[in-house]
């Protein structure tokens, strides 16, 4: 029983981080209608920005973290202006934009590998403290990961229903033509959406890299985790992404109960794929036939 | 000369892989990133059958293709529940699962240590143990696959597949069964990817999981983007360009630790630029949607 509670706690920590990533992926995918593969590039870019500032230049970790989030937003805006917007203006297909986004991911990962090398980089820090909550033990870094990511996800989710720009960003995904009809600034709204996505991706990226280090080629794995969470929850609901993320976190945590840790991704993806095959629209999405997804 | 023969082998292997992906992407419009999963499955299955079970090349190769085809059939049952980006995510998940199996099922695959001592093929006493003989075998296989792909492109089935790619609901109203047609395409694609996998295993006599990661699937996709898809020319042109491009970088005198990332960065830029300027690629018929 103690082991199960410990695994559940680990799953919640992982799920909170995946929830932010799923939201960072989902809002861009939903609003811009681009399968945001470059989210993986944002993940590794912000991790390495944090590593450079905190690990190499020795900045205070909080200042370095804030600067890395700003760098992630700058990266997102550059992506929007250099790739996504020109593709949208030209009327390129979603598949074309997705492949271009994949190109950005490949370019970024390898540019980072060229500069920093392919080996895992870690940011030196004192051993984290250990907290016991009954039978469950978490490190101070795990607690920080959970608190920061869960708070960010809930705050952004709350604002999605209240803040003017947040609501407009969501509406952009529902009906893009209404944005023009309501005289909302389409360009600024797109830039705002990718920036918000940049924040939602950067924060868990920094917390993951502070814990386990980073290598330049892990972006695609996190993209897959985030997109699976988003699809599993159902692409039409912000809170459903959180449920999908918790399911992935729990599946990864519980996979190590009976199997070696390196099987966790394979087991989690197998379970989610099986569940998605039974309900292709996601847990909270409307049931759809495959051809309706095209 | 050995170097040129090695290039010939690589060209043949990647041309077959690109033609395999073309079956799903170019003819079916199903953007898959799981090509390397079936490539790896072919390599490991062939390696196990020949090195562990002691089967001959002529027995192991058809069994490998049949095993991959069966896997492709099962894969299709799940992946065809989705379309568009969700289909691609499902293929990425399958690729990740397959890679996890290659890395961690150590009793069969050898895990990160790899699978050694895979014998070179021998057909009716003719051993393909020299570089030249193996290059001839690979290029002959690629030519046979290309011929079959060309013949396939002239069938009514290919027309049905293209019709589904272009407008699935409209094609379905004409009596074309999407699930059946797409399933056959994915089964053929899986078997076509397993063939170069088996030949690769036999060529290098050793396989490890690094050659079958999602990066390899992305490379094959890049071949279709660069060369084009939906016909025979595009994938072959794309494979030729992306196999020869790294060699050009090698002659540019870049050190290996620089040449690798620079090559990949070039792929990345090509994907962005070609998707914007020439979405049908250099010689293709189909623009990815």
Contacts between the chains, C-beta under 8 A, distances in Angstrom:
chain1	res1	chain2	res2	distance
A	29	B	85	7.7
A	35	B	85	4.2
A	35	B	88	7.1
A	83	B	272	6.2
A	86	B	276	6.6
A	87	B	275	7.6
A	87	B	276	6.4
A	90	B	276	6.9
A	92	B	275	6.9
A	92	B	276	6.8
A	92	B	279	6.9
A	93	B	279	7.5
A	93	B	287	7.0
A	93	B	288	6.8
A	93	B	289	4.2
A	94	B	84	7.1
A	94	B	85	7.0
A	94	B	289	7.1
A	95	B	31	5.9
A	95	B	84	7.8
A	95	B	288	4.1
A	95	B	289	4.6
A	96	B	275	4.5
A	96	B	276	7.6
A	96	B	279	5.2
A	96	B	287	7.0
A	96	B	288	5.7
A	96	B	289	7.5
A	97	B	275	7.5
A	98	B	31	7.5
A	98	B	85	6.5
A	98	B	88	7.2
A	99	B	31	8.0
A	99	B	221	7.2
A	99	B	225	5.9
A	99	B	271	5.5
A	99	B	275	5.0
A	99	B	288	5.9
A	100	B	271	6.2
A	100	B	272	4.5
A	100	B	275	4.5
A	100	B	276	6.7
A	102	B	218	6.6
A	102	B	221	7.6
A	102	B	271	6.0
A	103	B	267	7.4
A	103	B	268	4.4
A	103	B	269	6.7
A	103	B	270	7.1
A	103	B	271	3.0
A	103	B	272	4.1
A	103	B	275	7.2
A	104	B	268	6.7
A	104	B	272	6.5
A	105	B	268	7.4
A	106	B	218	6.6
A	106	B	264	5.7
A	106	B	265	7.3
A	106	B	267	5.7
A	106	B	268	3.6
A	106	B	271	6.9
A	107	B	264	7.9
A	107	B	265	5.1
A	107	B	268	3.2
A	107	B	269	6.1
A	107	B	272	7.7
A	108	B	268	7.7
A	109	B	264	7.5
A	110	B	260	7.8
A	110	B	261	4.0
A	110	B	262	7.7
A	110	B	264	4.0
A	110	B	265	4.7
A	110	B	268	6.9
A	111	B	261	7.2
A	111	B	265	6.0
A	113	B	260	7.8
A	113	B	261	4.7
A	113	B	264	8.0
A	114	B	258	6.6
A	114	B	261	4.1
A	114	B	262	7.1
A	114	B	265	7.5
A	117	B	257	7.8
A	217	B	215	7.7
A	220	B	92	7.8
A	220	B	214	5.9
A	221	B	96	7.4
A	224	B	89	7.2
A	224	B	92	5.2
A	224	B	93	6.5
A	224	B	96	6.1
A	227	B	89	5.0
A	227	B	92	7.9
A	228	B	89	6.5
A	228	B	93	6.4
A	231	B	86	5.8
A	231	B	89	5.9
A	260	B	104	7.0
A	262	B	100	7.3
A	262	B	103	6.9
A	262	B	104	5.2
A	263	B	100	6.4
A	263	B	104	5.7
A	265	B	96	6.0
A	265	B	100	5.8
A	266	B	96	6.9
A	266	B	97	4.8
A	266	B	100	3.1
A	266	B	101	6.6
A	266	B	104	7.3
A	269	B	93	4.4
A	269	B	96	5.5
A	269	B	97	5.3
A	270	B	97	5.6
A	272	B	93	7.2
A	273	B	78	6.1
A	273	B	90	6.2
A	273	B	93	5.0
A	273	B	94	7.2
A	273	B	97	7.6
A	274	B	78	7.6
A	276	B	81	7.3
A	276	B	82	7.5
A	276	B	86	7.9
A	276	B	90	7.2
A	277	B	77	7.9
A	277	B	78	4.7
A	277	B	81	4.7
A	280	B	81	4.8
A	280	B	82	5.6
A	280	B	86	6.9
A	290	B	80	6.3
A	290	B	81	5.9
A	290	B	82	6.0
A	290	B	83	4.8
A	290	B	178	7.7
A	291	B	83	6.3
A	291	B	168	4.6
A	291	B	169	5.7
A	291	B	172	7.1
A	291	B	178	6.6
A	292	B	83	7.9
A	293	B	82	6.2
A	293	B	83	4.1
A	293	B	84	5.1
A	293	B	86	5.6
A	293	B	87	7.8
A	294	B	83	4.4
A	294	B	84	5.1
A	294	B	168	6.0
